[in-house]
Amino acid sequence: MTTNGEATGQRMYRLIRKLYPICRSITGNGFRKSLRILQDRLELTMQEVPSGTKVFDWTVPKEWNIRDAYVQNARGERIIDFQRSNLHVVSYSIPIKRKIPLRELKEHLHTLPEHPDWIPYRTSYYTEDWGFCLPHRQFLDLDEGEYEVSIDASLEDGHLTYGEYYLPGESPHEVLISCHSCHPSLCNDNLSAMSAAVELAEYLSQSPRRFSYRFLFIPGTIGSITWLALNEATVPNIKHGLLLSCLGDAGSSTYKLSRRGDALIDRAAKNVLEHAGESFTILEFVPYGYDERQFCSPGFDLPLGCLMRTPNGKYPEYHSSADDLDLVQPDALADSFEKCVRIINVLEQDGYFINLNPKCEPQLGKRGIYRGLRGQGDLPNRELALLWVLNLSDGKHTLLDIAERAHMAFDTIHDAAQTLTKHDLLRRADQVEHG
């Protein structure tokens, strides 16, 4: 499988740009509006879970919606204005309209002193409070006096919403693709992953599939907890999983292992990154980060890893207004998508094969698939792959096993297996066993 990288990256970037202005949170109309935009591309189902629903040790919170918010000085000027940036308001702030002195106002203001021109992103999901965020440089210039604070918002019983898209395959065994979709105007975290998931879902919908695929667009933490609590009967079908996050920045690719550490998805991601021809990082699992800590909790222990570029909290713009449309780049988006596709390819194409001519090597030259020269020190990669596949295709080694043993890209080994199959030298093990 190959993709048109430039067109893909531009298409992903356009979707990010469309979603960027929307004020999203873990519940509310902004989240729904974002999912409706995705429904223009996918037959996405929106699920609504009522506030107060018990989901394991958690409870689905009240729904939060905001219409306007500002801080106004004594001259009637809006010095902090939600209409200019939805990051100006602490997400889940309770409604308020009061006049207060600067001393009291400062107790509810948040800044980033190390980046004095950026607006931080802050939340108060599970504590009823209110606050505003602003550049630290502006904070230092605030005059003494009285300020009017207004947050026109509601926090009341409603629903938690999440989006789900299911693609059936030949097998009921599923690959779970998940991304948190609750952040407001933050492009890398996590509009980049939302755009990648949409692109991947569309791509797979047009491809033959051994596995079935389930895509989740969920609010962080409470979304995965809620989905798992309401779908325990589905969980046993999930054989592989991939969490997507922070896929559009200029950093090199990073993969965080599942709790198991050696699941097929972990090995597939390692092989793809090792042979991509560029730097990469493999991180061990830790129970902190994104929703992998819920999917990999001991009661589920799903084989799910996390694909990123620069990890959360490791780039300066993280959770700030600088995570904007300039931070994500179409070429980085396209590269991340291509790696997703290659990881999926390993899952789809891996399998056991049987060498149909196992007693010594078959003569490949007469079949026109081997051109090694006598005395040559190193065989071309493609021809060496043929020999590795023939040698280890005994029904006990998968193609990924062979790729790892040979220190080769899975694609190279798979191509060799396809070539040998066309020449009646190899068959999938299930084809041998069942005729």
Secondary structure, DSSP 4 states (H G I P E B T S, - for coil): ----HHHHHHHHHHHHHHHTTS---SSSHHHHHHHHHHTTTS-PEEEEEETT-EETTEEPPPEEEEEEEEEE-TTS-EEEETTT-GGGB-BTPPPEEEEEEHHHHHTTEE--TTSTTPPB--B-TTS----EE--HHHHHTPPSSEEEEEEEEEEES-EEEEEEEEE--SSS-EEEEEEE---SS-IIIIIHHHHHHHHHHHHHHTS--SSEEEEEEE-TTHHHHHHHHH-TTTGGGEEEEEEE---SSSSPEEEEPPSSSS-HHHHHHHHHHHTSSS-EEEE---S-SSTHHHHTSTTT---EEEEESSPTTSSTTTTBTTSSTTTS-HHHHHHHHHHHHHHHHHHHH--EEEESS-SS----GGGT---PPTT-SS--HHHHHHHHHHHH-EEEEEHHHHHHHHT--HHHHHHHHHHHHHTTSEEEHHHHHT-
